[in-house]
Amino acid sequence: PDPGTLASVLTEGVKNTIGDSRVKVTYEPEYVPAVPPAMPDIPPEQLAGMIKATVKVEVLDSNIAYLKIQHIIGEEMAQKVGPLLLEYIWDKVLPTSAMILDFRSAVSGELSGIPYIVSYYTDSEPLIHIDSVYDRPSDITTELWSMPTLLGKRYGTSKPLMILTSKNTLGVAEDVAYCLKNLKRATIVGENTAGGTVKIDKIKVGDTDFYVSVPVAKSINPITGKSWEIDGVAPHVEVPAED
């Protein structure tokens, strides 16, 4: 009689059967499939203002940059507001002697943003194969490579980089952390991340209001041959996120 209870019982059954915590059954009579928003026709200044609201930037004592990011923007957005982001954010942190990237509350992002971020902390040459993403519905594997040219200057490869993580760090931010960790470019500090996925689909069960959330893509790191999905990214230095 209670669809919500049935959904949670089914979810537990699925988790115990296949051991993948990302697969969930939900009961959502009001669910409307999300249509990916088209690039809003908003002036770049206004877009940059929206992005600034999800990014916190400051220079701490000892000339250490602190950058808190909640959403990793994609290539299209970066192209549109890049010059303003350089002025507002990047130019402030570029002269620092070390950087902290705070991903503790980073729960969303665009796949195309991964090479962007990673490339700022690597050299322009040689190009590095960062990640491969297999998309099951299309049966296509996309290779992500570092970028030879970027807006603004690179932070480089010699200055220390720390990434803060929590058990809530999810998806694209986990991918960035895993890439930089295995390139031996960053020290990960905090908690083991959520172990999400780069892409999830919600599939309607027959003619009902039940839905199954299923990962439909897989990230495979070329260095480890493995994925950060399900198990998450383990920190080098384990410490409670709030500390």
Secondary structure, DSSP 8 states (H G I E B T S, - for coil): --HHHHHHHHHHHHHHHH--TT-EEEE-TT-------------HHHHHHHHHHTEEEEEEGGGEEEEEESEE--HHHHHHHHHHHIIIIIHHHTT-SEEEEE-TT--EE-TTHHHHHHHTTS-SSS--EEEEEEETTTTEEEEEE--S--SS----SSS-EEEEE-TT--THHHHHHHHHHHTT--EEEES------S-EEEEE-TTSSEEEEEE-EEEE-TTTSS--TTT----SEE--TT-
